[in-house]
């Protein structure tokens, strides 16, 4: 029975790891992808404006 107790922790960790990877893959894209992309684009545009020192940059 020592082999069972030795195999249980790695098997449990592998199951949770596979579940985590499935959740990550399923949450990529989808309905909120356009909103997330727009937020990132806006943040990059603000950072670029601040770096260039344009007068219309809101700080």
N, CA, C and O of each residue as an XYZ file, in Angstrom:
236
protein
N       0.806     -1.194      0.000
C       0.000      0.000      0.000
C       0.851      1.261      0.000
O       0.324      2.359     -0.177
N       2.150      1.122      0.194
C       3.013      2.300      0.156
C       3.034      2.922     -1.236
O       3.166      4.138     -1.371
N       2.906      2.103     -2.262
C       2.929      2.650     -3.618
C       1.695      3.518     -3.880
O       1.776      4.488     -4.633
N       0.561      3.183     -3.269
C      -0.646      3.993     -3.439
C      -0.451      5.359     -2.790
O      -0.759      6.387     -3.394
N       0.052      5.371     -1.580
C       0.272      6.650     -0.894
C       1.362      7.467     -1.573
O       1.377      8.692     -1.455
N       2.269      6.813     -2.278
C       3.307      7.537     -3.008
C       2.767      8.118     -4.312
O       3.263      9.147     -4.772
N       1.768      7.487     -4.913
C       1.239      7.951     -6.196
C       0.101      8.965     -6.062
O      -0.161      9.715     -7.003
N      -0.569      9.002     -4.932
C      -1.736      9.883     -4.799
C      -1.377     11.368     -4.950
O      -2.043     12.050     -5.729
N      -0.375     11.906     -4.261
C      -0.106     13.345     -4.417
C       0.232     13.774     -5.850
O      -0.297     14.791     -6.299
N       1.085     13.054     -6.589
C       1.340     13.474     -7.966
C       0.111     13.379     -8.862
O      -0.069     14.215     -9.747
N      -0.725     12.391     -8.650
C      -1.930     12.243     -9.466
C      -2.896     13.386     -9.173
O      -3.483     13.952    -10.095
N      -3.065     13.728     -7.907
C      -3.948     14.835     -7.537
C      -3.421     16.138     -8.125
O      -4.194     16.927     -8.668
N      -2.123     16.372     -8.025
C      -1.539     17.594     -8.587
C      -1.707     17.627    -10.100
O      -1.986     18.686    -10.662
N      -1.545     16.502    -10.764
C      -1.706     16.460    -12.215
C      -3.143     16.772    -12.611
O      -3.370     17.484    -13.590
N      -4.110     16.255    -11.874
C      -5.516     16.525    -12.177
C      -5.813     18.011    -12.018
O      -6.459     18.606    -12.880
N      -5.350     18.615    -10.930
C      -5.578     20.044    -10.730
C      -4.854     20.881    -11.782
O      -5.385     21.896    -12.232
N      -3.665     20.474    -12.174
C      -2.916     21.205    -13.198
C      -3.638     21.145    -14.544
O      -3.734     22.153    -15.243
N      -4.140     19.980    -14.902
C      -4.895     19.851    -16.153
C      -6.147     20.711    -16.100
O      -6.502     21.358    -17.085
N      -6.814     20.722    -14.959
C      -7.992     21.578    -14.809
C      -7.647     23.049    -14.942
O      -8.392     23.805    -15.566
N      -6.535     23.464    -14.368
C      -6.099     24.857    -14.476
C      -5.813     25.228    -15.924
O      -6.221     26.296    -16.381
N      -5.125     24.369    -16.641
C      -4.817     24.636    -18.044
C      -6.106     24.730    -18.861
O      -6.221     25.591    -19.733
N      -7.073     23.856    -18.588
C      -8.348     23.905    -19.316
C      -9.077     25.213    -19.055
O      -9.651     25.791    -19.977
N      -9.065     25.689    -17.815
C      -9.720     26.962    -17.493
C      -9.021     28.111    -18.203
O      -9.683     28.998    -18.743
N      -7.703     28.108    -18.209
C      -6.957     29.176    -18.875
C      -7.265     29.192    -20.367
O      -7.486     30.256    -20.944
N      -7.282     28.027    -20.989
C      -7.535     27.960    -22.429
C      -8.967     28.382    -22.745
O      -9.202     29.081    -23.731
N      -9.919     27.965    -21.922
C     -11.317     28.309    -22.189
C     -11.589     29.791    -21.988
O     -12.476     30.335    -22.646
N     -10.865     30.463    -21.107
C     -11.137     31.871    -20.845
C     -10.403     32.797    -21.800
O     -10.583     34.013    -21.731
N      -9.586     32.259    -22.682
C      -8.922     33.098    -23.674
C      -9.912     33.410    -24.774
O     -10.600     32.523    -25.281
N      -9.978     34.682    -25.139
C     -10.916     35.066    -26.190
C     -12.318     35.157    -25.635
O     -12.514     35.522    -24.475
N     -13.276     34.831    -26.449
C     -14.656     34.845    -26.008
C     -15.285     36.224    -26.078
O     -14.847     37.093    -26.831
N     -16.312     36.399    -25.282
C     -17.131     37.604    -25.325
C     -16.344     38.848    -24.917
O     -16.506     39.903    -25.529
N     -15.512     38.744    -23.914
C     -14.826     39.918    -23.380
C     -13.524     40.241    -24.095
O     -12.843     41.194    -23.717
N     -13.158     39.476    -25.115
C     -11.869     39.695    -25.767
C     -11.774     41.083    -26.372
O     -10.744     41.738    -26.221
N     -12.808     41.554    -27.052
C     -12.768     42.880    -27.675
C     -12.642     43.970    -26.616
O     -11.919     44.947    -26.811
N     -13.344     43.805    -25.498
C     -13.278     44.800    -24.430
C     -11.885     44.819    -23.799
O     -11.345     45.887    -23.511
N     -11.307     43.638    -23.585
C      -9.966     43.572    -23.013
C      -8.942     44.158    -23.976
O      -8.040     44.882    -23.554
N      -9.072     43.854    -25.264
C      -8.150     44.404    -26.256
C      -8.255     45.919    -26.318
O      -7.239     46.602    -26.441
N      -9.474     46.457    -26.235
C      -9.661     47.909    -26.269
C      -9.036     48.558    -25.040
O      -8.442     49.631    -25.145
N      -9.161     47.930    -23.888
C      -8.566     48.486    -22.666
C      -7.043     48.500    -22.773
O      -6.405     49.470    -22.363
N      -6.465     47.454    -23.309
C      -5.010     47.395    -23.466
C      -4.550     48.425    -24.481
O      -3.547     49.104    -24.264
N      -5.271     48.550    -25.587
C      -4.914     49.548    -26.595
C      -4.984     50.962    -26.026
O      -4.118     51.789    -26.313
N      -6.008     51.243    -25.221
C      -6.136     52.566    -24.614
C      -4.996     52.835    -23.636
O      -4.455     53.940    -23.601
N      -4.635     51.844    -22.853
C      -3.536     52.016    -21.906
C      -2.218     52.235    -22.638
O      -1.408     53.065    -22.226
N      -2.002     51.495    -23.720
C      -0.774     51.687    -24.497
C      -0.747     53.066    -25.152
O       0.305     53.700    -25.224
N      -1.890     53.526    -25.625
C      -1.952     54.856    -26.239
C      -1.662     55.940    -25.203
O      -0.952     56.901    -25.498
N      -2.207     55.794    -23.990
C      -1.934     56.776    -22.924
C      -0.459     56.768    -22.564
O       0.138     57.826    -22.361
N       0.131     55.589    -22.483
C       1.548     55.501    -22.141
C       2.405     56.120    -23.239
O       3.388     56.801    -22.951
N       2.040     55.889    -24.478
C       2.792     56.466    -25.591
C       2.660     57.991    -25.600
O       3.643     58.696    -25.830
N       1.452     58.502    -25.352
C       1.252     59.949    -25.290
C       2.063     60.564    -24.153
O       2.669     61.622    -24.322
N       2.076     59.910    -23.011
C       2.823     60.427    -21.864
C       4.324     60.390    -22.145
O       5.056     61.291    -21.735
N       4.778     59.357    -22.838
C       6.202     59.256    -23.138
C       6.629     60.332    -24.123
O       7.721     60.888    -24.004
N       5.769     60.629    -25.101
C       6.107     61.636    -26.098
C       5.852     63.051    -25.591
O       6.371     64.014    -26.155
N       5.067     63.183    -24.543
C       4.803     64.486    -23.973
C       3.858     65.321    -24.820
O       4.019     66.538    -24.910
N       2.880     64.687    -25.435
C       1.920     65.437    -26.233
C       1.045     66.288    -25.322
O       0.757     65.880    -24.197
N       0.614     67.464    -25.783
C      -0.162     68.353    -24.924
C      -1.541     67.830    -24.568
O      -2.106     68.259    -23.562
N      -2.106     66.920    -25.351
C      -3.440     66.419    -25.051
C      -3.424     65.202    -24.118
O      -4.466     64.593    -23.877
N      -2.269     64.854    -23.605
C      -2.171     63.714    -22.692
C      -2.743     64.107    -21.342
O      -2.372     65.136    -20.778
N      -3.648     63.287    -20.825
C      -4.271     63.541    -19.521
C      -3.498     62.765    -18.462
O      -3.457     61.535    -18.490
N      -2.903     63.469    -17.555
C      -2.074     62.819    -16.546
C      -2.745     62.805    -15.224
O      -2.186     62.293    -14.253
